[in-house]
Amino acid sequence: MSKLEQFKLDLKGMAEGDNAFSFTLDDSFFEAVEAPAVHHGHVDETLTVRRNGDVFDLDFHTSGVVTVQCDRCLDDMDQPIESDYHLVAKFGEDYSEDDDLITVAENEGILDVSWFIYQFIELAIPLRHVHAPGKCNPAMMKVLEEHSAARSGAGDGEQPVDDRWAALLKIKKSNL
């Protein structure tokens, strides 16, 4: 049995009204979905499916911690996440996804929500993720500071590499 079997919902056999599902996602989940950005974490997922005839409202609530790479020092860091997403599914001839509407082939009646859950986790991660001040890798921060100082021309009192920059600096100072 596949590790992702529990994420396949039998919509045809689902009772009318609210149906609740809870999942605890760990490293094995991220490995099974072959996650490109997140490989580690501990996330609790609550899914409520409200059936009204052949229309299904799916409400996903995600909360937990995933391990991502710090943008500043490149070490792994724990990133807390929390999100809520809503999808609508209905039966049709063929499977298709259109924005927030999923059409499930009526002859199958199975909806695999594993990839949707992973995408919601990925969307909950901030664009920029860095350690708290003082928590970055000190060796990497030292290298970063050295390169930043060299690029800005500061640090060891050297003149800018290109004389044109010095000429522009003179013009700028004379206009002040």
C-alpha positions in Angstrom: 0.0 0.0 0.0 1.3 3.4 -1.0 2.1 5.9 1.8 -0.2 8.3 0.0 -3.2 6.0 -0.1 -4.8 7.7 2.9 -5.0 11.0 0.8 -7.3 9.4 -1.8 -10.8 10.4 -1.0 -13.7 8.3 -2.3 -16.1 11.1 -3.2 -18.8 8.7 -4.5 -19.0 6.9 -1.1 -18.9 10.0 1.0 -21.9 10.8 3.1 -23.9 14.0 2.7 -23.0 16.9 5.0 -19.6 17.4 6.7 -16.9 14.7 6.6 -13.7 15.4 8.6 -10.2 14.1 8.0 -7.0 14.6 10.0 -3.5 13.9 8.7 -0.1 14.2 10.4 2.5 14.9 7.8 6.2 14.1 8.5 9.3 13.5 6.4 7.8 10.3 4.8 5.0 12.4 3.3 7.4 14.9 1.7 9.5 12.0 0.4 6.4 10.2 -1.0 5.1 13.3 -2.9 8.7 13.9 -4.1 8.5 17.4 -2.8 10.9 19.8 -4.6 11.2 22.5 -2.0 10.4 21.0 1.4 11.9 17.7 2.5 11.4 17.8 6.3 8.7 18.9 8.6 5.9 18.1 11.0 2.6 19.4 9.9 -1.0 18.8 11.0 -3.6 18.9 8.3 -7.3 19.1 8.9 -9.6 18.6 5.9 -13.4 19.1 6.1 -15.3 18.0 3.1 -18.9 19.2 2.9 -20.9 17.2 0.4 -24.0 18.7 -1.2 -25.2 16.4 -3.9 -22.4 16.1 -6.5 -20.6 19.2 -5.2 -17.9 19.0 -2.6 -16.5 22.0 -0.6 -13.0 21.1 0.7 -11.6 23.3 3.5 -8.0 22.7 4.3 -6.3 23.9 7.5 -2.6 23.5 7.8 -0.4 24.2 10.8 3.1 23.1 11.8 6.8 23.5 11.1 8.8 22.8 7.9 12.5 22.8 7.4 13.7 25.3 4.8 17.0 26.8 3.8 17.9 30.2 5.4 18.2 32.8 2.6 21.1 34.5 4.5 23.4 31.7 5.7 22.0 28.7 3.8 21.7 26.6 6.9 18.5 24.7 7.5 15.9 26.5 9.7 12.5 25.7 11.1 9.8 27.8 9.5 6.4 27.8 11.3 3.4 27.7 8.8 -0.3 28.1 9.1 -2.9 28.5 6.4 -6.4 27.9 5.3 -7.5 27.1 1.7 -10.7 26.2 0.0 -11.4 24.1 -3.1 -14.6 23.0 -4.8 -14.8 19.6 -6.5 -17.6 18.2 -8.6 -18.2 15.2 -10.8 -17.7 15.4 -14.6 -16.6 13.3 -17.5 -12.8 13.8 -17.1 -10.4 15.0 -14.4 -9.5 18.7 -14.7 -8.4 21.6 -12.6 -9.6 25.1 -13.2 -8.5 27.7 -10.6 -10.3 26.5 -7.4 -12.6 24.1 -9.2 -11.6 20.4 -9.6 -13.6 18.1 -11.8 -13.3 14.5 -10.9 -14.1 11.8 -13.4 -17.5 10.4 -12.2 -16.7 6.8 -13.2 -13.7 6.9 -10.8 -15.0 9.2 -8.0 -11.6 9.3 -6.3 -9.8 12.6 -5.5 -6.1 12.5 -4.4 -5.5 15.5 -2.2 -1.9 14.8 -1.4 -0.4 17.2 -4.0 -2.9 19.9 -3.0 -1.9 19.6 0.6 1.8 19.9 -0.4 1.1 22.9 -2.6 -0.8 24.6 0.3 2.3 24.0 2.6 4.6 25.5 0.0 2.3 28.5 -0.4 2.3 29.1 3.4 6.1 29.5 3.4 7.1 33.2 3.3 9.1 34.3 0.3 12.0 35.4 2.5 13.0 33.1 5.3 15.9 33.9 7.6 17.0 32.9 11.0 16.2 35.2 13.9 18.9 37.9 14.5 22.1 36.2 15.8 21.0 32.7 14.9 22.7 32.5 11.5 25.8 30.4 10.9 28.6 32.7 12.2 31.2 31.4 9.7 28.9 32.1 6.8 27.9 35.5 8.1 31.6 36.5 8.3 32.2 35.4 4.7 29.0 37.4 3.7 30.2 40.5 5.5 33.7 40.3 3.8 32.1 40.0 0.4 29.6 42.8 1.0 32.4 45.1 2.2 34.5 44.3 -0.9 31.7 44.9 -3.3 30.8 48.2 -1.8 34.4 49.4 -1.8 34.5 49.8 1.9 36.5 48.0 4.4 40.2 48.4 3.5 40.3 52.0 2.2 40.9 51.1 -1.4 39.8 53.4 -4.2 36.9 52.1 -6.4 38.1 49.8 -9.1 36.9 51.9 -12.0 38.0 55.6 -12.3 34.6 56.5 -13.7 33.0 55.8 -10.3 35.5 58.2 -8.7 34.6 60.9 -11.3 30.9 60.4 -10.7 31.5 60.7 -6.9 33.2 64.1 -7.5 30.3 65.3 -9.6 27.9 64.2 -6.9 29.8 65.9 -4.1 30.1 69.2 -6.1 26.4 69.3 -6.6 25.6 69.0 -2.9 
